[in-house]
């Protein structure tokens, strides 16, 4: 088994850090979704869809 160099180890750590950051960012976006309320400000709610939010927000 080949021994991993310091450069390869640092690359792996950087990739893992970026991946963890993306997962965390997505988790924040998903958790914030339910805090929004549908209103006429976004323009997606209209009389054509019975006042339902076109973005699927509550």
N, C-alpha and C positions, 0 to 999 in steps of 0.2 A: 504494500500500500504506500502510495506516494505521500510524502509529508507536505502539508499545505504551507505555502510561503506567507509571509506577513502581508504582502500586497493582496494576495487572494483572500486572505482572512478579512482584511479591511473592506474589500469589495463586497464580500458576503454580508458583512455587518451593515454596510451602507444600503444594500438592496433590501435587507430585512427591515431597516429603519424606515425606508421610503414606503415599503409595503404596509408596515404597521401604521404609519401616518395616514395613508390612503384609507385604510380600514376604519381608523378612528374618525376621519373626516366624514366618511359615508354614514357611520353610525350616528354622528351628530345631526346630519341632514335628515335621516330617517326619524330620529326621535323628535325633531322639531316639527315634523309634518302635521302632527295632531294638534298643535298649539294654534294653528291658523284657523280663522273663521271665514267662511265664504261671504263676500260682500260684492257690491257692484263696482268697487274700485279697480279690480283686475280686468273687468270686462268679459270674463268667461261665463258668468252667470247671466242668463238672458231669459226672456219670455219664451223662447223657442225650445228650451230644454226644461221647462217647468220649474225654473228657478234653481235647478240643481247645479252644483259647482262643476264646471268642465274640467277642473284639475283633480277632482276626486277628493277635495278637502272637505272637512266637516264644517 
